[in-house]
Amino acid sequence: MRDRRRRPPVAPCAHLVCRACWDGADYSGCPVCHRGIDPADPFLRPAPRPAGEVPPGGGPLGC
C-alpha cells in the first residue's frame, strides 16, 4: 500500500502532491494545475532541513 501521508491532497483542487518531490516553500499554487492553494494548507510550509545541511548563503563563518 502506498504511503498517503506523503501525498495528501492540496486544497482546494485536491491533487495528490508528493512532499518528497515538491517543497511547498517554493510554490504559491498547486504544482500540478498551478491553481491557488489555501494559505492554511500544510503543503505551503517549508520542509524540515536534514541535519547537517548548510543553509542558503552558506551559514555563519567559523572565524
C-alpha positions in Angstrom: 0.0 0.0 0.0 1.3 3.5 -0.8 2.1 5.9 2.0 -0.8 8.5 1.7 0.8 10.7 4.4 3.4 11.9 1.9 0.8 12.7 -0.7 -2.2 14.3 1.0 -4.5 16.4 -1.3 -3.9 20.1 -1.5 -6.9 22.5 -1.0 -9.0 23.3 -2.9 -8.0 21.4 -6.1 -7.4 18.1 -4.3 -4.4 17.0 -6.4 -2.2 14.5 -4.5 1.1 16.2 -4.2 4.2 14.2 -3.0 6.0 16.2 -0.3 9.3 14.4 -1.2 9.0 15.6 -4.8 7.8 19.2 -4.3 8.8 21.5 -1.4 5.8 23.7 -0.7 8.1 26.6 0.4 8.9 27.0 -3.3 5.3 27.2 -4.6 2.3 29.5 -4.2 0.0 27.2 -6.0 -0.6 23.6 -6.8 2.4 22.2 -8.7 0.1 20.0 -10.8 -2.5 22.5 -12.0 -1.0 25.8 -10.8 -4.3 26.8 -9.1 -4.0 28.9 -6.0 -3.8 27.0 -2.7 -5.5 27.8 0.6 -2.9 29.7 2.6 -3.6 27.4 5.6 -2.7 24.3 3.6 0.2 22.3 5.2 1.8 21.9 1.7 2.9 25.6 1.8 5.0 25.0 5.0 8.7 24.6 4.3 10.1 21.1 4.5 12.4 20.5 7.5 16.1 20.6 6.7 18.1 17.4 7.0 20.5 17.5 9.9 23.9 19.0 8.9 22.6 20.6 5.7 24.1 24.0 5.0 21.5 26.8 4.8 21.3 29.0 1.7 24.1 31.6 1.8 26.5 29.2 3.4 25.7 29.8 7.0 27.8 31.5 9.6 31.6 31.6 9.2 33.7 29.8 11.9 36.3 32.6 12.4 
